[in-house]
Structures are given as structure tokens and as C-alpha cells.
Amino acid sequence: MLKFDESARIIASESRYVAGGVNSNFRLGMGHGPLVFTHGEGAYLHDVDGNKIIDYYCGMGAMVLGHSPKGVQAAVKQQVEKGILFAGQSPVEYEAARIICERIPSAERLRFGSSGSEVAQAAMRLTRAATGRRTIVKFEGHYHGWFDNILWSTAPSLADAGPAEDPNLVIGSKGQSMADAEGLDVLQWNDLAAVEARLSRGDVAAVLMEAAMCNQGAISPMPGYLEGVQAACRKYGTILIFDEVITGFRLGQKGAQGRFNVTPDLSIFAKAIANGFPVAAIVGRADLMDMFATGGVLHGGTFNSQPVPMAAMIATQQALTPEHYEKTSAYGTRLREGIKSIFAETGIKAQVTGYELMFHIGFGLDAPARNYRDLARADKAGYARFAQALLRQGVRVLERGAWFVSSEHNDEVVDKTLEAVRTAAREVAPTLPS
């Protein structure tokens, strides 16, 4: 049974300098408190208490190759010797751009950034400039960054969310006001009729969505939904944006758009694009993207296309071969199906849904969720107890139910994980509703 006393001591001590002891609010609120790590190795993290922990956070989805990929490490070391930041262009960024444009269906042109939050802002600005319209439509449970104008209805309580056919915009943080939501509208996801009705008013610049709902849950689009939204956007002159910050390079080499065979006008990527280095990208139609160069639309950033992260991105993408996906998908599928089997053995009612390299567990659900409101009815407290029990067994999973799998989660790691799952399931099963 692992203990985390030294992490707790350090967090308490260093809160003198760092607010809450963390540099992102998404690292707060874990059952055993924020942990402090010394190094990562393959599928494992090592913490200040001397624990070796199997990691399914994978850097919130970024570490698709695990914590110590040799090719990425070598590329970064080589680039550091050549230079760190030029405030100009370098061949490495053009090689990185070529790879993405050849790989992603929607990528006729691209611009690099440093985070998903940044490129989401660039995408919204671009669509408003291109259409002359103001309104952006987003969906409940979909997250597109922490800025005031888009941090709405990402995880609203059902009491605040309003009617499903006309959801309320619900703030995500103190300090926001309704003025921040000017030009934003929210709909229920996987409801094509709602999208068609809203776009028919002719004032929507863009529909912004995760192509598969993976920030909350791992919910697939209903058959025909993405195609229907794309057709409605074309009919009413609205630009379709896919947020592939999570799905990009986890649902396949070509992203969710390649997996589902629906090509949006614009897409944004981050996280797994460079295996933990701060690289993001906005990609899309040439006529739209060229507005950054010739259409008066500002996009900037001192650290955009910094050579060191660009080198990491190239090495990451070179490793994401069809063979990588075949091998790693086998690990993820075996893990997911093993968890389902253990829950059946121990009498835990749960839905285990999603994809090979990213799936979600929702306790207490009778059927797979189709949208945020279905998912919001899950037993979150029961799952949190399960996640805490797993951590004591040396397996780290997000308490919101997401599991990320890397190429380092091999059969040996999966075996150890399933053993821990069985122990944790037996521990929490008596505490769950029958």
C-alpha cells in the first residue's frame, strides 16, 4: 500500500511560493493530494516518496510514446546544440509543418502555437474575420481552453444547465461575467436537429466541437452526426472546427477526422503532437489560413515554432507509424476489455467506453453516454474512491474517468494494472449502490 507523505509535505511547504503548490488548477483535487515526481521512465512515474507508479495520466494525454522515448530525447539534445530560439524561421519548423500537412486531412496550411488554449483563440478569431459573423456555437462538456470567452458549460451541474433543448451558458470560473460570453452559444452534443435549427438563423461564424467527446468521457459521435453537422455548416455558410487537442494522434495517425472520414474546415491540435513538448497547431483550408498572412488577421507568439519543440514534434510523428498504432492498440484493447471483465466479476455496474489509446470508465451508468448530461449522472464519488484505491496499489488514473495508453503500456504493464484493478474493485464494490 503506497503512501504519499513526502509529496504532501512538499506541497504544503512550497505553497509559500506557488499558489496551492501547483501551476495548473487541473492538478488540484486528487484524492491523495497533488503528487511530486522526480522522473519518468516508460509507463512509470517515480515520486518523492520513492514510489514507482504505473501512469495512465500520460501527461493529460500528451505522452503517447511514454515518458522516455529515446528518439525524442536525441532529437531535442541535437537541436539544443544548434540553437534554442531565433525570433525567425528555421528548417526544422518547415519539416514539422510538412509532416502535419501530409498527415491530417484538413491541413492545407497551418500555423504553430504553444498550447491548445492559444490555437482555439486563433481559430475563433479567424472564423469571425472570414464570415463577418460573431457567434460561435460550442457544446456542453466540450473544453477548448481556459480563456474567459470559451470557458463555459465545460462541466456544469445539471441544476444550472437548464433545459436540454435550450441549455444555459454556465461559467467555468469565478471572475467571468456574462459579458465574456458575448457571441457564444451552447448546444447539446449529438443532437443534429439542434445544430440545424441554430445554424438556420444565419448568424453563426463557427461550430466548434471535439469530433469525439473526450474531455468529458469518451463518447463517440452518433452515426451520421458529424456528416450532418458538416452539411449544415456548408448550407448556412458556417465554418466547422474540430478540436483535436485530445483526439489528435490518439484516435489514429490522421486524428479523429481521419478515423471518422469527416474533414472540417479548421482543426486544432496539441498534447500528443509532440509527446509532452509545448507544441500546438491550427490547420485548415488554405483560403482561411492564408488570412493570417494576407487578410489582416493577427496571429502571434514569441515561442511559436520554437526549434527545440519542433524537433521533438518531428521525432514524435516519425514514431507514430501504422505499426505503432497496431502494437499499442492491442495493449489498450486488452486493458479495456480486462477491466470490463473484472467489473463483471466483482458486480460493479459501469460503462467502459472509448478507443484503443483513450477510454473512459463511468460508474453506475446503465448504457453508454451519448452526451454530457448522460455522463453527468455517473457515480463520480464511487469512481473517485476506486481511483484512490488504485493509486494505493501503484496505478495512477484520472479521477474524472479517463485512461490514456502509451506505447510503453506493454503486456507486462497491463498484467500489473489488471491485478491492481481487481484488488481495487474488490475493495470499493461493497461501497457502491447495487
C-alpha positions in Angstrom: 0.0 0.0 0.0 1.7 3.2 -1.2 2.0 6.3 0.9 2.5 9.9 -0.2 3.6 11.7 2.9 6.6 13.4 1.3 4.5 14.7 -1.6 2.1 16.2 0.9 4.9 17.8 2.9 6.5 19.4 -0.2 3.2 20.7 -1.5 2.4 22.3 1.9 5.9 23.8 2.1 6.2 25.1 -1.4 2.7 26.7 -1.3 4.7 29.6 0.2 5.9 30.3 -3.4 3.5 28.6 -5.8 -0.3 29.1 -5.3 -1.7 25.8 -4.0 1.7 24.2 -4.7 0.7 23.6 -8.3 0.9 25.6 -11.6 -2.4 24.4 -13.1 -5.7 24.0 -11.3 -6.3 20.7 -13.0 -3.6 19.3 -10.8 -5.6 20.0 -7.7 -8.3 18.0 -6.1 -6.9 14.5 -6.4 -7.8 12.1 -3.7 -4.3 11.8 -2.2 -3.5 15.4 -3.0 -1.1 16.6 -5.7 1.9 14.4 -6.1 5.5 15.5 -6.7 7.5 13.4 -9.2 11.3 13.1 -9.7 11.4 11.3 -13.0 9.5 9.3 -15.6 10.5 6.1 -17.3 8.5 4.3 -19.9 5.0 3.7 -18.5 6.1 4.6 -15.0 6.5 7.7 -12.8 8.7 7.9 -9.8 7.7 10.2 -6.9 9.5 11.8 -3.9 8.2 9.1 -1.6 10.1 6.5 -3.6 7.0 5.1 -5.3 7.1 3.6 -8.8 3.7 4.2 -10.3 2.1 3.0 -13.5 0.9 6.2 -15.1 -2.4 6.5 -17.1 -2.5 10.2 -17.0 0.2 10.2 -19.6 0.7 14.0 -19.2 -3.1 14.5 -19.6 -2.9 12.6 -22.8 0.3 14.1 -24.3 2.7 11.2 -23.7 1.7 8.9 -26.4 5.2 7.4 -26.6 5.6 7.2 -22.8 7.9 9.1 -20.5 11.3 8.5 -22.0 11.3 7.9 -25.8 14.9 7.7 -27.0 14.2 9.2 -30.4 12.5 12.3 -29.0 15.3 12.8 -26.4 18.0 12.5 -29.0 16.3 15.0 -31.4 15.9 17.5 -28.6 19.5 17.3 -27.5 20.7 17.7 -31.0 18.6 20.8 -31.6 19.6 22.4 -28.3 23.2 22.3 -29.5 22.2 24.1 -32.7 20.1 26.8 -31.0 17.1 27.4 -28.8 15.1 30.5 -30.1 15.9 32.6 -33.2 12.9 35.0 -33.4 12.9 33.9 -37.0 12.4 30.8 -39.1 14.3 27.6 -39.2 14.2 24.5 -41.5 13.0 22.3 -38.6 9.6 24.1 -38.4 9.0 23.6 -42.1 9.8 19.9 -41.8 7.3 19.7 -38.9 4.7 21.6 -40.9 5.2 19.3 -44.0 4.6 16.2 -41.9 1.3 17.5 -40.4 0.0 18.8 -43.7 0.7 15.5 -45.4 -0.9 13.5 -42.5 -4.0 15.4 -41.5 -6.9 15.6 -44.0 -7.9 19.2 -43.2 -4.4 20.6 -43.2 -3.8 22.5 -46.4 -1.9 25.2 -44.4 -1.0 25.5 -40.7 0.3 27.8 -38.0 2.1 26.6 -34.9 1.4 27.8 -31.4 2.3 26.6 -27.9 -0.9 25.4 -26.3 -4.4 24.2 -27.2 -5.9 27.2 -25.5 -4.0 29.6 -27.7 -4.8 28.0 -31.0 -8.5 27.7 -30.1 -8.5 31.5 -29.8 -6.8 31.8 -33.2 -9.4 29.6 -34.7 -12.3 31.6 -33.4 -10.7 34.9 -34.4 -10.1 33.6 -37.9 -13.7 32.4 -38.4 -15.2 35.7 -37.3 -12.9 37.5 -39.7 -13.8 35.1 -42.6 -17.5 35.2 -42.1 -18.2 38.7 -40.7 -20.3 37.0 -38.1 -19.9 37.0 -34.3 -21.5 33.8 -32.9 -19.5 30.7 -32.0 -21.5 27.5 -31.2 -20.0 25.1 -28.7 -21.3 22.1 -26.8 -21.9 21.1 -23.2 -18.9 19.1 -21.8 -16.5 20.2 -24.5 -13.4 22.0 -23.4 -11.5 24.4 -25.6 -9.1 26.1 -23.2 -9.3 28.2 -20.1 -9.8 31.7 -21.5 -12.8 33.7 -20.4 -14.6 33.8 -23.8 -14.8 30.0 -24.2 -14.7 28.5 -20.6 -18.4 28.0 -20.5 -20.5 24.9 -19.9 -17.5 22.6 -19.7 -18.8 20.7 -16.6 -22.0 22.4 -15.5 -24.2 21.0 -12.8 -27.5 19.7 -14.1 -29.2 22.1 -11.7 -27.6 25.0 -13.5 -27.5 23.7 -17.1 -31.2 24.4 -17.9 -33.3 22.5 -20.4 -31.6 20.1 -22.8 -33.2 21.7 -25.8 -32.0 25.2 -24.8 -29.0 24.9 -22.4 -27.8 27.7 -20.2 -24.3 29.1 -20.6 -22.7 28.2 -17.2 -19.5 29.9 -16.1 -16.4 27.8 -15.5 -14.6 30.1 -13.1 -15.1 32.9 -10.7 -14.0 36.1 -12.3 -16.0 35.5 -15.5 -19.1 37.6 -16.3 -21.9 37.2 -18.8 -20.1 39.8 -20.9 -17.4 37.3 -21.5 -19.8 35.0 -23.3 -21.0 37.6 -25.8 -21.1 35.9 -29.1 -21.1 32.3 -27.6 -24.0 29.8 -27.8 -24.1 26.3 -26.3 -26.0 23.2 -27.5 -26.3 19.6 -26.5 -23.9 17.4 -28.4 -25.0 14.5 -30.7 -28.3 16.4 -31.4 -28.2 17.1 -35.2 -31.6 18.8 -35.2 -30.5 21.3 -32.7 -27.5 22.2 -34.8 -29.5 22.6 -37.9 -32.1 24.8 -36.2 -29.4 27.0 -34.7 -27.5 27.5 -37.9 -30.6 28.2 -39.9 -30.7 31.7 -38.3 -27.7 32.6 -40.4 -25.6 34.3 -37.8 -23.1 31.6 -36.7 -19.4 32.1 -37.6 -18.3 28.6 -36.5 -19.3 25.4 -34.9 -16.5 24.3 -32.5 -16.5 20.7 -31.2 -14.5 17.7 -30.2 -15.1 15.2 -33.0 -15.3 12.6 -30.3 -16.2 13.9 -26.9 -13.0 13.0 -24.9 -12.6 15.9 -22.4 -15.7 14.6 -20.5 -16.0 10.8 -21.1 -15.0 9.1 -24.4 -18.2 9.5 -26.3 -18.5 8.7 -30.0 -20.5 10.7 -32.4 -23.8 9.1 -33.3 -23.9 7.6 -36.8 -24.3 10.4 -39.4 -23.9 13.2 -36.8 -20.5 14.6 -37.9 -21.6 14.3 -41.6 -24.9 16.1 -40.8 -23.1 18.9 -38.9 -20.7 19.3 -41.8 -23.6 19.5 -44.3 -25.4 22.1 -42.2 -22.3 24.2 -41.9 -21.9 24.2 -45.7 -25.6 25.0 -46.2 -25.6 28.0 -43.9 -22.1 29.4 -44.5 -20.7 28.4 -41.1 -17.1 27.2 -40.6 -16.7 23.8 -38.9 -13.8 23.5 -36.4 -12.7 20.2 -34.9 -10.8 20.4 -31.6 -8.4 17.5 -31.8 -6.2 18.5 -28.8 -7.1 15.2 -27.2 -8.2 13.0 -30.1 -5.3 14.0 -32.4 -2.8 11.2 -32.7 -4.7 9.1 -30.2 -7.6 8.0 -32.4 -5.2 7.4 -35.2 -2.4 8.9 -37.3 -4.8 11.1 -39.1 -6.8 12.1 -36.0 -10.5 11.7 -35.4 -11.2 13.3 -38.7 -9.3 10.5 -40.4 -11.0 7.8 -38.3 -14.5 9.2 -38.9 -13.8 10.3 -42.5 -15.2 13.8 -42.0 -12.9 16.7 -42.9 -13.6 20.0 -41.1 -12.7 23.5 -42.4 -10.2 24.1 -39.5 -8.7 21.9 -36.8 -6.6 22.4 -33.7 -4.0 20.0 -32.3 -1.8 19.9 -29.2 -0.9 17.4 -26.5 0.3 14.2 -28.2 1.5 16.1 -31.3 5.0 16.3 -29.7 4.9 13.9 -26.8 4.8 16.4 -24.0 6.6 19.4 -25.6 4.6 22.6 -25.8 3.5 22.4 -29.5 0.1 23.2 -30.8 -1.2 23.8 -34.3 -4.2 25.3 -36.1 -4.6 23.7 -39.5 -7.2 24.1 -42.3 -8.3 25.3 -45.6 -5.7 27.4 -47.5 -8.1 30.3 -48.2 -8.9 30.6 -44.4 -5.3 30.0 -43.1 -3.8 32.5 -45.6 -5.9 35.2 -44.0 -3.2 35.2 -41.2 -0.7 36.3 -43.9 -2.7 38.5 -46.2 -6.1 39.0 -44.7 -5.4 41.2 -41.7 -5.9 38.6 -39.1 -3.3 38.7 -36.4 -1.7 35.6 -35.0 1.5 35.8 -33.0 3.6 34.3 -30.3 7.2 34.6 -29.2 7.5 30.8 -28.7 5.6 29.7 -31.8 7.6 27.1 -33.8 10.5 27.2 -31.2 13.1 24.9 -32.8 13.5 22.6 -29.8 9.8 21.6 -29.5 9.7 21.4 -33.3 12.5 18.8 -33.2 10.5 16.9 -30.6 7.4 17.0 -32.7 9.2 15.6 -35.8 10.6 12.8 -33.8 7.3 12.0 -32.2 5.5 12.0 -35.6 8.1 9.8 -37.1 7.5 7.3 -34.3 3.7 7.3 -34.9 3.7 4.7 -37.6 1.0 2.3 -38.6 3.0 -0.4 -36.7 2.9 1.8 -33.6 -0.8 2.0 -33.7 -1.3 -1.7 -34.3 1.0 -2.6 -31.4 -0.2 0.0 -28.9 -3.9 -0.5 -29.7 -3.5 -4.2 -28.8 -2.3 -3.2 -25.4 -5.1 -0.6 -24.9 -7.8 -3.0 -26.1 -6.6 -5.8 -23.8 -6.6 -3.4 -20.9 -10.0 -2.1 -21.6 -11.6 -5.5 -22.0 -9.8 -6.8 -18.9 -11.3 -4.0 -16.8 -14.8 -4.8 -18.2 -14.3 -8.4 -17.2 -13.2 -7.6 -13.7 -16.1 -5.3 -13.1 -18.5 -8.1 -14.2 -16.8 -10.5 -11.8 -17.0 -8.1 -8.9 -20.5 -6.8 -9.6 -19.6 -3.2 -10.4 -22.0 -1.5 -12.7 -20.0 0.6 -15.1 -19.7 1.6 -18.7 -16.1 1.3 -20.2 -16.3 3.2 -23.5 -14.0 4.8 -26.0 -11.0 3.9 -28.1 -7.8 1.9 -28.0 -5.5 4.6 -26.7 -8.0 6.6 -24.7 -11.1 5.3 -22.9 -13.4 6.2 -20.1 -15.0 4.5 -17.1 -18.3 5.7 -15.8 -19.6 4.0 -12.7 -23.3 3.5 -12.2 -24.4 4.0 -15.9 -26.8 1.6 -17.5 -25.8 2.4 -21.0 -23.0 4.3 -22.8 -23.4 8.0 -22.6 -24.4 9.9 -25.7 -23.8 13.4 -24.4 -22.6 15.3 -21.3 -26.0 15.0 -19.5 -25.9 11.3 -19.7 -22.4 11.2 -18.3 -23.2 13.7 -15.5 -25.4 11.0 -14.0 -22.4 8.7 -13.3 -21.3 7.9 -9.8 -18.3 10.2 -9.6 -17.8 9.8 -5.9 -17.7 6.0 -6.3 -15.2 6.2 -9.1 -13.0 8.6 -7.2 -12.8 6.0 -4.4 -11.8 3.4 -7.0 -9.1 5.7 -8.4 -7.7 6.3 -4.9 -7.7 2.6 -4.2 -5.8 2.1 -7.5 -3.2 4.7 -6.6 -2.5 2.9 -3.3 -1.8 -0.2 -5.4 0.6 1.8 -7.6 -1.6 2.7 -10.6 -2.4 6.4 -11.3 -5.6 7.2 -13.2 -7.5 10.4 -13.6 -10.4 10.7 -11.2 -12.7 12.0 -13.9 -12.6 8.5 -15.5 -10.2 9.0 -18.4 -7.4 6.5 -19.1 -4.6 7.3 -21.6 -2.4 4.5 -23.0 1.1 4.8 -24.4 3.3 2.5 -26.4 5.1 1.7 -23.2 2.0 0.1 -21.6 3.0 -3.3 -22.8 1.6 -6.7 -21.7 3.7 -6.8 -18.5 2.3 -3.4 -17.5 -1.2 -4.4 -18.5 -0.9 -7.5 -16.3 0.2 -5.5 -13.3 -2.6 -3.0 -13.9 -5.3 -5.6 -14.1 -4.1 -7.1 -10.9 -4.4 -3.7 -9.2 -7.8 -3.2 -10.8 -9.0 -6.5 -9.4 -7.8 -5.5 -5.8 -9.3 -2.0 -6.0 -12.6 -3.3 -7.4 -13.0 -5.8 -4.6 -12.2 -3.0 -2.1 -14.8 -0.5 -3.4 -17.5 -2.8 -4.7 -19.2 -3.2 -1.3 -19.5 0.7 -1.0 -21.2 1.1 -4.4 -25.0 1.1 -5.0 -26.2 -2.3 -6.1 
